[in-house]
Amino acid sequence: MAKVDYLKECNSYGVALEDFLTQFCARCLQPECSRSQHGTSKFDQRVSTWESRLFQEVPRMAETDPRFETIRAQKFIQIDTGRVPEVRSWVDPRDLAEPKVEPPPSPEPEPTPQEPSPQVQAEEPKAPANPVKNTPNRRGQMIGGKKVDSGGPKPVLDPWEARKPPEKKAEGKVVQPGAKIRLGGS
């Protein structure tokens, strides 16, 4: 796109050229004007050259640089930056066959509680295969074996809770919800 000089249109009052350039052209971001600052900021330059800097002409450190050997000693792994594979056919997961799930083996029968065998006493109790399970809510039971009286839930008092203000009697007339109120004293 060819840029055009819009100085005549912008400086219609005939301000001195040097003053006009410092006051207006130095701040102008009009993309079509050749005197504007559009595209000259560091950010604009960075945005316009991102593809060449990051993909086409990637800057590399010279092997003669004294810092090169200390960086190479870090033993960075070279990653293949080849082409990313494309997904050519999509399969809906709902159409896939469900894998067969075999039932778990039945547990071995436990010894009778009359006399446990000496071998069972020496063994440490095994942790369940999945220790995180939802447990039923049992009223009055606490962790650690302590019992709670089952007289019902007791309110928990928070020592940091703000005090409730004493109830004040309403001054004036109390109206019911939905009542029409006329303001202005007439």
C-alpha positions in Angstrom: 0.0 0.0 0.0 1.5 3.3 -1.1 1.5 6.0 1.7 0.4 9.5 0.9 1.6 12.8 2.6 -1.4 14.3 4.3 0.4 17.4 5.6 -1.7 19.8 3.5 -5.0 18.4 4.8 -3.8 18.2 8.4 -2.1 21.6 8.6 -5.0 23.6 7.2 -4.3 26.5 9.5 -0.7 27.0 8.3 1.2 26.2 11.5 5.0 26.3 11.1 6.2 23.0 9.7 8.7 22.3 12.6 6.0 23.0 15.2 3.4 20.9 13.4 5.7 17.9 13.0 6.6 17.9 16.8 3.1 18.5 18.0 1.0 16.4 15.6 3.0 14.1 13.3 5.1 12.8 16.1 1.9 11.4 17.7 -0.1 10.5 14.6 -0.9 6.8 14.0 -2.7 7.2 10.6 -1.6 4.1 8.6 -2.0 5.8 5.2 0.1 8.9 6.0 3.9 8.8 5.2 4.7 11.2 8.1 2.8 9.3 10.8 4.4 7.1 13.4 2.3 4.1 12.4 4.5 0.9 12.3 7.6 2.5 13.9 7.2 1.4 17.5 9.2 -1.5 18.8 6.0 -3.5 19.3 4.9 -2.9 15.7 8.3 -4.0 14.4 8.2 -7.1 16.6 4.7 -8.0 15.4 5.7 -7.5 11.8 8.8 -9.7 11.9 7.6 -12.6 14.2 7.4 -15.2 11.5 10.9 -14.7 10.2 12.5 -14.3 13.7 10.8 -17.4 15.2 10.5 -19.8 12.2 12.4 -18.8 9.0 15.6 -17.1 10.2 16.0 -18.2 13.8 19.0 -16.4 15.4 21.7 -18.8 16.5 24.7 -18.2 18.7 28.1 -18.4 17.0 30.2 -21.4 18.1 33.1 -19.1 18.5 31.3 -17.1 21.3 32.9 -17.8 24.7 29.4 -18.5 26.3 28.6 -21.2 23.7 30.6 -24.0 25.4 29.0 -23.4 28.8 25.5 -23.5 27.2 26.4 -26.6 25.2 27.6 -28.3 28.5 24.0 -28.2 29.7 23.3 -31.1 27.3 20.0 -29.9 26.0 18.1 -32.5 24.0 17.5 -31.7 20.4 13.8 -32.1 19.5 12.7 -32.9 16.0 10.7 -30.0 14.8 9.3 -31.8 11.8 5.8 -31.6 10.5 3.0 -32.2 13.0 0.9 -35.2 12.1 -2.6 -34.6 10.8 -5.7 -36.3 12.0 -7.3 -37.6 8.8 -10.3 -39.6 10.1 -12.3 -38.9 13.2 -13.9 -41.7 15.1 -16.7 -41.0 17.5 -15.8 -42.5 20.9 -19.4 -43.5 21.4 -19.2 -45.8 18.4 -16.2 -47.7 19.8 -16.9 -51.2 21.3 -16.9 -51.3 25.0 -14.1 -53.4 26.5 -15.3 -56.5 28.4 -15.0 -56.1 32.2 -14.4 -59.3 34.1 -15.8 -59.5 37.6 -13.3 -59.4 40.4 -12.4 -62.7 42.0 -14.5 -63.6 45.0 -12.7 -62.9 48.3 -11.4 -65.9 50.3 -13.5 -66.9 53.3 -12.3 -65.5 56.6 -11.4 -67.9 59.5 -14.1 -68.2 62.2 -13.8 -65.8 65.1 -13.5 -68.6 67.7 -9.8 -69.1 67.5 -7.7 -67.2 65.0 -4.8 -69.0 63.7 -1.3 -67.9 65.0 -0.3 -67.0 61.4 -3.2 -64.5 61.1 -2.2 -62.8 64.4 1.4 -62.2 63.2 0.3 -60.5 59.9 -0.2 -56.8 59.8 -3.6 -55.6 58.6 -3.5 -54.9 54.9 -4.7 -51.6 53.6 -7.7 -51.8 51.2 -7.0 -51.6 47.5 -8.8 -48.3 47.2 -8.5 -46.4 50.5 -10.6 -43.5 49.4 -14.3 -44.4 49.5 -17.4 -42.7 50.5 -18.6 -43.9 53.9 -22.1 -44.0 55.2 -23.1 -41.1 57.6 -23.4 -42.6 61.1 -24.8 -40.2 63.6 -22.8 -39.8 66.8 -19.6 -41.4 65.4 -16.3 -39.5 65.3 -12.9 -40.3 64.1 -10.7 -41.5 66.9 -13.4 -43.4 68.7 -14.9 -40.4 70.7 -18.6 -40.4 70.9 -20.9 -37.4 70.5 -24.3 -37.3 72.2 -27.0 -37.9 69.7 -29.3 -35.2 71.0 -29.2 -33.5 67.6 -26.9 -31.1 65.9 -25.7 -28.3 68.2 -25.1 -24.8 66.8 -21.5 -24.0 66.3 -20.6 -20.6 67.9 -18.0 -18.6 66.1 -16.0 -16.4 68.5 -15.2 -14.0 65.6 -18.8 -13.6 64.5 -20.0 -10.0 64.6 -22.5 -9.1 67.2 -26.1 -8.7 66.0 -27.5 -5.2 66.6 -30.4 -5.0 69.0 -33.8 -4.9 67.3 -35.1 -1.4 67.0 -38.8 -0.5 66.9 -39.7 1.0 63.6 -40.4 4.7 63.8 -43.4 5.8 61.7 -45.8 3.7 59.8 -44.9 0.2 58.6 -46.3 -0.7 55.2 -47.1 -4.1 53.8 -45.2 -5.4 50.7 -46.8 -4.1 47.5 -48.2 -1.0 49.1 -48.2 2.3 47.0 -46.3 5.1 48.6 -46.6 8.8 47.6 -43.6 10.9 48.2 -43.5 14.6 48.5 -45.9 15.3 51.4 -49.1 15.9 49.3 
